[in-house]
Amino acid sequence: MNSTAFATAHPNIAFIKYWGNRDQALRIPSNSSLSMNLKELETQTRVSFDSTLKEDHLFLNESLESGTSLERVSILLERIRKMAGIDFFARVESENNFPTGTGIASSASAFAALSCAASSAAGLNLSERELSQLARTGSGSASRSIPGGFVEWQAGEDHGSSFAFSIADPDHWDLVDLIVLVSLEHKETGSSQGHQLAETSPLQKIRVEDANRRLEICRKALLERDFQQFAGIVEQDSTLMHSVMMTSNPPLYYWLPETLAVIRAVRSWRKDGLPVCFTIDAGPNVHVLCPAAEAGKVKGKLGALESVNSILECHPGGPAHLLDPEISGV
Ligand code: PMV
């Protein structure tokens, strides 16, 4: 037996962040979160269940993987094999068109594309909600890369109630994420480990208790396309998460001096009337957000900063979906 499927998914940038789990194994998060898919970035993944294989094989950007990344993929495949009642191993080939491990959440698009392709190759016909639940068990933020556009992940309290859904289509608001790369080095502590440290910070409880307030303000600002409201809450939420990171035991410092230089510049431009704000994931790079009409101007200003290595421009993206396995790609 050899059954193949091919899928694509975008990574996403969280405006209200996910940090810390109430159930580590199932990745049930401590708080709900809100994000936008990033159209120009994508992971394409091909999965073939093959009765002649003796174990799962994972190729990431054409290189054969072992260790943790293969283990995480195998755990997800095992879940799918159980659901489908099959026991064949799989060959997984995955390609990103963007640098991995730099604060652009590659695990989000990776596990979203994998869930889509592997469940289809296994003969399952899952709903968007079921795919989001499945992707969540591989990487929490992957649950938000299944639906399209602007997406809310309701924390829930168990596997069935923790999933993501669209709150607005990609064309609702042409918001641009200018991803400012200040470093291409692989981060020291990945988010899976980081989530486990969240509870060691005395600030995590306060961050989580206040999360629904922030989410509601952010959702409203987004639905009303109110950039000023949006900017304030997005920056507060990001900095709260980094405060938890920096006060964990051991502490996690993702920011570099260049990160702070971009933060300071963005804040001063907003003070001068330019609609622009920042958010930062588990890495040193800065996601600079602004309405599309201002993107050219903001990009020009960012490019003039000494701390800026390069900039990726992303617009709101659609949902994860299957591709024709006959077309080229991985
Ligand atoms: O899905 P993970 O385990 O890679 O966690 C993502 C964590 C952040 O990117 C820092 C925040 C978020 O909500 O995406």
Residues whose N, C-alpha, C, O or C-beta is under 5 A from the ligand:
A	BS01	PMV	A14 I16 K17 Y18 S33 A105 S107 S139 G140 S141 A142 S191 S192 D281 A282
